Amino acid sequence: MLQLRDIKKSYAIGDTVTTALKGVSVSFRKSEFVAILGPSGCGKTTLLNVIGGLDQYDSGDLIINGRSTKEYKDSDWDSYRNHSIGFVFQSYNLIPHQTVLANVELALTLSGVSKSERKARALEALGKVGIADQAKKKPNQLSGGQMQRVAIARALVNNPDILLADEPTGALDTATSVQIMELLKEISKEKLVIMVTHNPELANDYATRIVNLKDGEIISDANPVIIEEIPEEKPKKEKKKGRKTAKTSMSFFTALSLSLNNLMTKKTRTVLTSFAGSIGIIGIALILSLSSGFKAYINKVQEDTLSTYPIQITSETLDMTSVLTELTGASGEYNHELDKVYARPIFGKLINTMMSEIQSNDLKAFKNHIEDNKETLDQYITDIKYTYGVNLDVYSKDTSKGVIKVNPMEVFNAMMGGTDSSAMMMGGMSSSNVWNELLDNRELLDSQYDIVDGKWPEAYNEVVLFVDENNEINDYILCGLGLIDQGSVYQMMSDIQNGKPVAEEMTSYSYEEILGLEFSLVPASAHYVKNEETGIWENKSKDELHMKNNINKGVDIKIVGIMRPKESATATSATSMIGYTHALTEHCITLNNDSPIVKQQLSEEIDTLTSKKYGAEYKFCEVDIFTGIPFGYTPETKDITIEDVHAYIATLPAEQQQMLAQQMGQMTDEQIIEIFSKELNKNTETTMATLKTNLIKLGAAELDTPNTINIYAKDFESKDSIASFIDDYNKAAEDGGEEEKVIRYTDLIGIMMSSISTIIDVISYVLIAFVSISLVVSSIMIGIITYISVLERTKEIGILRAIGASKKDITRVFNAETIIVGFVAGALGILTTILLNFPINAVIYAFGDIQNVSKLPIWGAIALVVISMVLTWFAGLIPSRVASKKDPVVALRTE
């Protein structure tokens, strides 16, 4: 039963207060057809709104089934409207962008009914009012009577206890009005139907009870409820318990559906709004495409460049940082007048700095540290290469045309002529070694090169040839392959010097010809033969018979593959050269270490100067086996004898021996010794000779003591980590009092490239900051458009509230609308960016020869769509909040 006790309601408009209800008290039975009659403005609709929970009374009490509503919260009123009340309005109040079926289902949706049950019950309700066949139509496709039937079906679908009809026939013709009244009368047999009307005829014909209202007061009641029919009011505890009714809740997907249908009715505005919102997204997406593309390109350049320019640590190093500081830091302050040109004294400082900054590195200790911490270092590097200052002496296997040395190329040294100008002009070609060691990282090599034919080296005696992207090699590389007669090169040099024209023609070789080439590696130690008379080792590398024998006994080497740089490679670790593995280096060093000459040089038993066992004065390892003279000779260290002179002369070429014999024939032994001692002091080749240089000349080395350590970093971040690794090692050495183990090196490439990366980051951040302004502007615009949408959908807000939607549900509907707009804006922005990337890449390729640099990363696209949705959601918070706070009664009156 429904009871109103002394209900009062007034409205304040400015300073004017209008009283709509003046202490109305009335009770209604569970099932009856009540007609409330009265003139316009008497408070009929206000009374209906108070009963339906759309409007709140100022004082009094509304009692529902014995429970007071004084302590009802918003959620309680929402649940009451959804489960207990069904509204039928004069103007139908159907949502225009929803189908008939969707309009009827809406109340069930708020109740949390499943989709299948929702559809079945909605169709059943439409069947009861006789328009089930119109379920798929939109409201604007129906007649007035049909729309009112839809409104009644919507009111009944949730099986409410009370049906409230506000002028249900006011907009209908007489015949249709009768049909609607008959329908309401039938419903009143099971439910309480309260109808507000100003038509007394309809009220008298169909209502079982007529209540007359005038100036906010009941003036008559044809069939009032007697006291005996009124149930006792329930205790307070039961009231609280009774209020725990099912709460209404609109799912986010329902909100999305409502908003999407609304937006689809305004396609043009939706598209234009989304496009305006996408402008900022397009700007940021393009910047992100270029930024990430260039960063990816730089990373590729870094990786490829770092395979060419590693962190190099040498046994002796010059601290270039100090030198550069001396060169650049000297200018600045001055303490003289600007009346003359003054020479700044920097040359002496520079020489002093260069002399003092040449430092030694203990690479043996550092190599051991690397091996002990390999797992830590492996995550930052692509490879570590150890070099030992040992050249590979490689000869053509075919000696039918004489001995042809292909590496190092003697013809190349002759072409250079030993002049500084030649070296400067030849630039990067100044090395006579065209055979170089490969990186020991197959994955990196595979990422940089395609296999044209053959395979990568697997055995120590297998090598590969590297060609450029056009399958070409520089013709001087042919000397390194033994394919060019070196005599023809000498003839070419002679012709050029004599001003004769030289024909330039391109030659070609089949892959089979290249892969069929064979070579012989002759250990450097094999060039020397011991003179049994003098005990001195003589160089026989110019003796053709001796060298042919060495070539026949040498290490057989064959080319097994031809490699070409990939199109995507920006730099490569090897270009136009013959590449061999580190295994060949170790094999060559082992052969030299095991040779008799190296063993004798390192021996401590025989002194070749005296051919006797060492005394206390010398050890043999302190004597140059090529001259018989002690390393670092000075007159103070040992008196030279005439036997020493004859032994040294015996190491010289025959022509020089004959010339010296003629000159010395007329001199005494004392004169010869004096002249020879003076010449030894002047001759740096003799006096500056050391055990180390002799071992290098012999190709000998200790494998745990490299001459150079090349560390190839994965990227510049890894290079920083490697620098930290070295710094930690240095700190440990300093803390342990082992200053001699501190490693020093200069990394100019790292400084340069990291600066480029930083510049790109800064530019990207600045551009994104500027473009973000457009995002903010578009978000504000979307907020304004959402507010306009709130104004346009005010009536819809009232309808939703009338059928039980909460304030949160209304907020959710408009949030869903802004999220949809944000998604469309983001997706449109990403799609536009992808399309724009094609011409952008074409322009960049045309001017910069860089392919596909503008590429939007997937994570960036997803992030930008999400950002667009979040921004539009945020922009719609205020409008959606405004919508949720709208008075449902006022909203229903809005057209």
GICORFEN-V85416 format. One record per backbone hydrogen bond with DSSP energy under -1.0 kcal/mol. CO is the residue of the C=O (numbers start at 0). NH is the residue of the N-H. If there is no record, write none. Layout:
co,nh
CO,NH
CO,NH
This chain:
co,nh
0,64
1,27
2,62
3,25
4,60
6,23
7,57
7,58
8,19
8,20
10,17
12,15
15,12
17,10
20,8
23,6
25,3
27,1
31,192
32,207
32,208
33,194
34,210
35,196
36,212
38,41
41,215
42,46
43,47
44,48
45,49
46,50
47,51
48,53
48,54
58,7
60,4
61,68
62,2
63,66
65,233
66,63
68,71
72,76
73,77
74,78
75,79
76,80
77,81
78,82
79,83
83,161
85,163
87,165
88,91
90,92
94,97
98,102
99,103
100,104
101,105
104,108
105,109
107,112
108,111
109,248
113,117
114,118
115,119
116,120
117,121
118,122
119,123
120,124
121,125
122,126
123,127
124,128
125,130
130,133
131,134
133,136
134,100
136,99
137,140
138,141
142,146
143,147
144,148
145,149
146,150
147,151
148,152
149,153
150,154
151,155
152,156
155,158
160,191
161,85
162,193
163,87
164,195
166,169
168,171
172,176
173,177
174,178
175,179
176,180
177,181
178,182
179,183
180,184
181,185
182,186
183,187
185,188
186,189
186,190
191,162
192,33
193,164
194,35
195,166
198,202
199,203
200,204
201,205
202,206
208,34
209,221
210,36
211,218
211,219
213,216
215,21
216,213
219,211
225,228
226,229
234,238
235,239
236,240
237,241
238,242
240,243
242,244
250,254
251,255
252,256
253,257
254,258
255,259
256,260
257,261
258,262
259,263
262,265
265,269
266,270
267,271
268,272
269,273
270,274
271,275
272,276
273,277
277,281
278,282
279,283
280,284
281,285
282,286
283,287
284,288
285,289
286,290
287,291
288,292
288,854
289,293
290,294
291,295
292,296
293,297
294,298
295,299
296,300
297,301
298,302
299,303
300,304
301,305
304,307
304,308
310,710
312,708
314,360
316,358
317,319
318,322
319,323
320,324
321,325
322,326
323,327
324,328
343,345
345,349
346,350
347,351
348,352
349,353
350,354
351,355
352,356
356,318
358,316
360,362
361,365
362,366
363,367
364,368
365,369
366,370
367,371
368,372
372,376
373,377
376,379
379,713
382,711
384,709
386,706
386,707
392,521
393,405
393,406
394,519
398,401
403,395
406,393
408,412
409,413
410,414
411,415
412,416
415,418
418,422
419,423
420,424
421,425
422,426
425,428
426,429
431,408
433,577
435,579
440,444
441,445
442,446
444,448
447,565
449,563
452,561
458,461
460,557
462,559
463,578
464,562
467,470
471,467
473,476
474,477
477,482
484,487
485,489
486,490
487,491
488,492
489,493
490,494
491,495
492,496
493,497
494,499
495,498
509,513
510,514
511,515
513,516
516,558
517,396
518,556
519,394
520,554
522,525
523,526
524,527
526,539
528,537
530,534
535,530
537,528
539,542
542,546
543,547
544,548
545,549
546,550
547,551
548,552
554,520
556,518
557,462
559,454
560,464
561,451
561,452
562,466
563,449
565,568
576,465
577,435
578,463
579,437
580,584
581,585
582,586
583,587
584,588
585,589
586,590
587,591
588,592
589,593
591,594
594,598
595,599
596,600
597,601
604,613
606,610
611,606
618,621
619,622
621,630
623,627
624,536
628,623
633,636
633,637
640,644
641,645
642,646
643,647
644,648
645,649
647,650
648,651
652,656
653,657
654,658
655,659
656,660
657,661
658,662
659,663
663,666
667,671
668,672
669,673
670,674
671,675
672,676
673,677
674,678
675,679
676,680
677,681
678,682
681,683
682,686
683,687
689,693
690,694
691,695
692,696
693,697
694,699
695,698
701,704
706,314
707,386
708,312
709,384
710,310
711,381
711,382
714,718
715,719
716,720
717,721
718,722
719,723
720,724
721,725
722,726
723,727
724,728
725,729
726,730
727,731
728,732
729,733
730,734
731,735
732,737
733,736
737,740
738,741
746,750
747,751
748,752
749,753
750,754
751,755
752,756
753,757
754,758
755,759
756,760
757,761
758,762
759,763
760,764
761,765
762,766
763,767
764,768
765,769
766,770
767,771
770,774
771,775
772,776
773,777
774,778
775,779
776,780
777,781
778,782
779,783
780,784
781,785
782,786
783,787
784,788
785,789
786,790
787,791
788,792
790,793
792,796
793,797
794,798
795,799
796,800
797,801
798,802
799,804
800,803
805,809
806,810
807,811
808,812
809,813
810,814
811,815
812,816
813,817
814,818
815,819
816,820
817,821
818,822
819,823
820,824
821,825
822,826
823,827
824,828
825,829
826,830
827,831
828,832
829,833
830,834
831,835
832,836
835,839
836,840
837,841
838,842
839,843
840,844
841,845
842,846
843,847
844,848
852,854
856,860
857,861
858,862
859,863
860,864
861,865
862,866
863,867
864,868
865,869
866,870
867,871
868,872
869,873
870,874
871,875
873,876
875,879
876,880
877,881
878,882
879,883
880,884
882,885
886,890
887,891
888,892
